[in-house]
Amino acid sequence: MNKILTTILLGLFLFSFVSAENIGNFRVNESFQITNYCATSDCSYMNITSITSPSGQVVYYNEEMTKNEQEFNYTYTPLELGIYNFKTCADPESTVRCESDEFTVSPTGKELTYSKSILYTIIIVMSLLVFLGLLWVGILLPSKNKSDEMTGYILAVNNLKYLKHFLLGFAYITLVWISYFLWMITYAYLDFNFLTTIFRFIFTFLAIVTLPLFILYVYLTITNFIKDQQIGDFLMRGLNVR
């Protein structure tokens, strides 16, 4: 029984001479070192035999990796986004062993960690709450001067409509920020090109119309202010204004 357990443990040890799983996140179109380790100190070589791209294209190399004690390196430049699979072969305990590992390629080369996910979620939720709050209050505020329902004559100038315009404008800016933030998140961390394209289009459209809307906002604010000054003067004189 002890011999069987020893044989099983030795087999598992030799099989896992190289660190498995994902070795890291790297940037597209930028050279980096594929690094692997030999679990024993007597590996005389390690060859990288093949690399499979995210699209399924397999390139066979069978090139020897640069050795630095138990560390072996190979320079590679990824051209696609996604998860790559690569195979290596080495000779731990004078026995040739081969194993597969993988690495991830993203636009920024950064990994979406658990802490970042929580932080980004909080930012998105808070931004949406601010946007909805500004939009809700802006819609509720009056847009016209106070007037008599029967006659339609203006009773007083209502300055809250300027606050309404300000809140709606700030809500719009918040929406631009949300679309930009979502675009950057999907671009940097998510392998979802369709969603990235949607958020990029939304942000681009909102950004383009920002200047015309700002000019229109300034124009309407100035014209309404001048008009309200005239209405205020008429009311002070006791004149009726519609």
C-alpha positions as CSV (number, residue, x, y, z in Angstrom):
1,M,0.0,0.0,0.0
2,N,2.8,2.4,0.9
3,K,4.6,1.6,-2.4
4,I,1.4,2.4,-4.3
5,L,0.9,5.8,-2.6
6,T,4.6,6.6,-3.1
7,T,4.2,5.8,-6.9
8,I,1.1,8.0,-7.2
9,L,2.7,10.9,-5.4
10,L,5.9,10.7,-7.4
11,G,3.8,10.6,-10.6
12,L,1.8,13.7,-9.6
13,F,5.1,15.4,-8.7
14,L,6.7,14.7,-12.1
15,F,3.5,15.6,-14.0
16,S,3.4,19.0,-12.3
17,F,7.0,20.0,-12.8
18,V,5.8,23.2,-14.5
19,S,3.4,25.8,-13.0
20,A,0.0,25.2,-14.6
21,E,-3.0,27.4,-15.2
22,N,-2.9,31.0,-16.5
23,I,0.6,32.6,-16.2
24,G,-0.7,36.2,-16.6
25,N,-2.3,39.0,-18.5
26,F,-0.3,40.7,-21.3
27,R,-0.8,43.5,-23.7
28,V,-1.7,43.0,-27.4
29,N,1.0,43.8,-30.0
30,E,3.6,44.1,-27.3
31,S,6.5,41.7,-26.7
32,F,6.7,39.9,-23.3
33,Q,8.4,36.9,-21.7
34,I,6.5,33.6,-21.5
35,T,7.9,32.3,-18.2
36,N,7.7,28.8,-16.9
37,Y,9.4,27.0,-14.0
38,C,10.8,23.5,-13.6
39,A,9.7,22.0,-10.3
40,T,13.0,20.2,-10.0
41,S,16.5,21.7,-10.2
42,D,17.8,19.2,-12.8
43,C,16.0,20.3,-15.9
44,S,18.6,20.8,-18.5
45,Y,16.3,22.3,-21.0
46,M,12.7,23.4,-21.7
47,N,11.3,23.8,-25.2
48,I,8.2,25.6,-26.2
49,T,6.6,23.3,-28.8
50,S,3.5,25.2,-29.9
51,I,1.3,28.2,-29.2
52,T,-2.4,28.2,-30.0
53,S,-4.1,31.6,-30.6
54,P,-7.6,32.5,-29.4
55,S,-8.8,32.0,-33.0
56,G,-7.6,28.4,-32.9
57,Q,-4.5,28.8,-35.1
58,V,-1.6,26.6,-34.0
59,V,2.0,27.6,-34.6
60,Y,4.6,25.0,-33.9
61,Y,8.0,26.2,-32.7
62,N,10.0,23.5,-30.9
63,E,12.4,26.2,-29.8
64,E,14.5,26.1,-26.7
65,M,13.6,28.6,-24.0
66,T,16.3,30.7,-22.2
67,K,17.3,29.1,-18.9
68,N,17.9,31.0,-15.7
69,E,18.3,28.4,-13.0
70,Q,14.8,26.9,-12.7
71,E,13.2,29.7,-14.7
72,F,12.7,29.4,-18.5
73,N,11.8,32.3,-20.8
74,Y,10.6,32.8,-24.3
75,T,9.9,36.2,-26.0
76,Y,6.6,36.4,-27.8
77,T,4.4,39.1,-29.4
78,P,0.7,38.4,-29.3
79,L,-1.4,39.8,-32.2
80,E,-4.9,38.8,-31.0
81,L,-7.1,39.4,-28.0
82,G,-8.1,36.4,-25.8
83,I,-6.7,33.3,-24.2
84,Y,-3.6,31.6,-25.7
85,N,-2.6,28.1,-25.0
86,F,1.1,27.0,-25.2
87,K,2.9,23.7,-24.7
88,T,6.3,23.1,-23.3
89,C,8.5,20.0,-22.8
90,A,11.4,19.5,-20.4
91,D,13.4,16.7,-18.8
92,P,12.8,16.7,-15.0
93,E,14.4,13.6,-13.3
94,S,15.9,12.8,-16.8
95,T,12.4,12.1,-18.0
96,V,10.8,14.0,-20.9
97,R,7.5,15.6,-19.7
98,C,5.2,17.9,-21.6
99,E,2.5,20.2,-20.3
100,S,0.1,22.9,-21.5
101,D,-0.4,26.3,-19.9
102,E,-2.1,29.5,-21.0
103,F,-2.0,33.3,-20.8
104,T,-4.4,36.1,-21.5
105,V,-4.0,39.0,-23.9
106,S,-6.0,42.2,-23.4
107,P,-5.8,45.7,-24.9
108,T,-4.2,47.1,-21.7
109,G,-2.5,44.0,-20.3
110,K,-4.2,44.5,-17.0
111,E,-6.3,42.0,-15.1
112,L,-9.7,42.7,-13.7
113,T,-9.2,41.7,-10.1
114,Y,-11.8,41.2,-7.4
115,S,-11.1,44.5,-5.7
116,K,-11.2,46.4,-9.1
117,S,-14.5,44.7,-9.9
118,I,-16.0,46.0,-6.6
119,L,-14.6,49.5,-7.1
120,Y,-15.9,49.8,-10.6
121,T,-19.3,48.4,-9.6
122,I,-19.5,51.1,-6.9
123,I,-18.5,53.8,-9.3
124,I,-21.1,52.7,-11.9
125,V,-23.9,52.4,-9.3
126,M,-23.1,55.8,-7.7
127,S,-22.9,57.4,-11.2
128,L,-26.3,56.0,-12.1
129,L,-27.8,57.2,-8.9
130,V,-26.4,60.7,-9.4
131,F,-27.7,60.7,-13.0
132,L,-31.2,59.5,-12.1
133,G,-31.4,61.9,-9.1
134,L,-30.4,64.9,-11.2
135,L,-32.8,63.8,-14.0
136,W,-35.7,63.2,-11.6
137,V,-35.3,66.6,-9.8
138,G,-34.7,68.4,-13.0
139,I,-38.0,67.0,-14.5
140,L,-40.0,67.9,-11.4
141,L,-38.9,71.5,-11.3
142,P,-41.1,74.0,-13.2
143,S,-40.0,75.1,-16.6
144,K,-42.2,78.3,-16.9
145,N,-43.0,81.3,-14.9
146,K,-45.9,81.2,-12.4
147,S,-49.1,82.3,-14.1
148,D,-52.8,82.5,-13.5
149,E,-54.6,79.3,-14.8
150,M,-57.7,81.2,-15.8
151,T,-56.3,84.2,-17.6
152,G,-52.8,83.0,-18.5
153,Y,-51.2,86.2,-17.1
154,I,-47.8,85.8,-15.5
155,L,-48.0,86.4,-11.7
156,A,-44.3,86.1,-10.9
157,V,-40.9,85.2,-12.4
158,N,-39.9,81.7,-11.4
159,N,-36.1,81.4,-11.1
160,L,-36.3,77.6,-10.4
161,K,-36.4,77.0,-14.2
162,Y,-32.8,78.0,-14.3
163,L,-32.0,75.4,-11.7
164,K,-34.0,72.9,-13.8
165,H,-31.8,73.6,-16.9
166,F,-28.6,73.4,-14.8
167,L,-29.6,70.0,-13.3
168,L,-30.6,68.5,-16.6
169,G,-27.4,69.7,-18.1
170,F,-25.4,68.2,-15.3
171,A,-27.3,65.0,-15.7
172,Y,-26.3,64.9,-19.4
173,I,-22.6,65.3,-18.5
174,T,-23.0,62.5,-16.0
175,L,-24.5,60.3,-18.8
176,V,-21.5,61.1,-21.0
177,W,-19.2,60.1,-18.2
178,I,-21.1,56.8,-17.6
179,S,-20.9,55.9,-21.3
180,Y,-17.2,56.6,-21.4
181,F,-16.5,54.6,-18.3
182,L,-18.4,51.6,-19.5
183,W,-16.6,51.8,-22.9
184,M,-13.2,51.8,-21.2
185,I,-14.2,48.9,-18.9
186,T,-15.5,46.7,-21.7
187,Y,-12.5,47.6,-23.9
188,A,-9.9,47.0,-21.2
189,Y,-11.2,43.9,-19.5
190,L,-14.1,42.2,-21.3
191,D,-13.6,40.1,-24.4
192,F,-17.0,41.4,-25.8
193,N,-16.3,43.4,-28.9
194,F,-20.0,44.0,-29.6
195,L,-20.7,45.5,-26.2
196,T,-17.5,47.7,-26.6
197,T,-18.7,48.9,-29.9
198,I,-22.1,49.9,-28.5
199,F,-20.7,51.9,-25.6
200,R,-18.1,53.5,-27.9
201,F,-20.9,54.6,-30.3
202,I,-23.0,56.0,-27.4
203,F,-20.1,58.0,-26.0
204,T,-19.0,59.3,-29.4
205,F,-22.5,60.4,-30.2
206,L,-23.0,62.1,-26.9
207,A,-19.6,63.8,-27.1
208,I,-20.3,65.1,-30.6
209,V,-23.6,66.7,-29.7
210,T,-22.3,68.2,-26.4
211,L,-21.0,71.4,-28.1
212,P,-24.2,72.1,-30.0
213,L,-26.3,71.4,-26.9
214,F,-24.1,73.7,-24.8
215,I,-24.4,76.5,-27.3
216,L,-28.2,76.0,-27.4
217,Y,-28.2,75.9,-23.6
218,V,-26.3,79.2,-23.3
219,Y,-28.5,80.9,-25.9
220,L,-31.8,79.8,-24.2
221,T,-30.5,80.8,-20.8
222,I,-29.5,84.3,-22.0
223,T,-32.7,84.9,-23.9
224,N,-34.9,83.7,-21.0
225,F,-32.9,85.8,-18.6
226,I,-33.4,89.0,-20.7
227,K,-37.1,88.2,-21.2
228,D,-37.6,87.6,-17.4
229,Q,-35.9,90.9,-16.7
230,Q,-38.4,92.6,-19.0
231,I,-41.3,90.7,-17.4
232,G,-40.1,91.6,-14.0
233,D,-40.1,95.3,-14.9
234,F,-43.6,95.1,-16.3
235,L,-44.9,93.4,-13.2
236,M,-43.3,96.0,-11.0
237,R,-45.3,98.6,-13.0
238,G,-48.5,96.7,-12.5
239,L,-48.8,95.7,-16.1
240,N,-50.3,92.3,-17.2
241,V,-48.0,90.0,-19.1
242,R,-48.6,86.7,-20.8
